[in-house]
Amino acid sequence: MWSILLLIFLSLCVGIGVWLFFVWTVKSGQYEDTERAKHRMLDDD
């Protein structure tokens, strides 16, 4: 019984950690311009 509770607790911790990491990446602007990367090779610098 204790092992199931431990696994539930650990999975909740990991899930919350991943969610916080995703929120941090969205707020820091990681997903702002997803179209620019594929058009960059066509630009003539």
Rosetta blueprint (number, residue, H / E / L):
1 M L
2 W H
3 S H
4 I H
5 L H
6 L H
7 L H
8 I H
9 F H
10 L H
11 S H
12 L H
13 C H
14 V H
15 G H
16 I H
17 G H
18 V H
19 W H
20 L H
21 F H
22 F H
23 V H
24 W H
25 T H
26 V H
27 K H
28 S L
29 G L
30 Q L
31 Y L
32 E L
33 D L
34 T L
35 E L
36 R H
37 A H
38 K H
39 H H
40 R H
41 M H
42 L H
43 D L
44 D L
45 D L
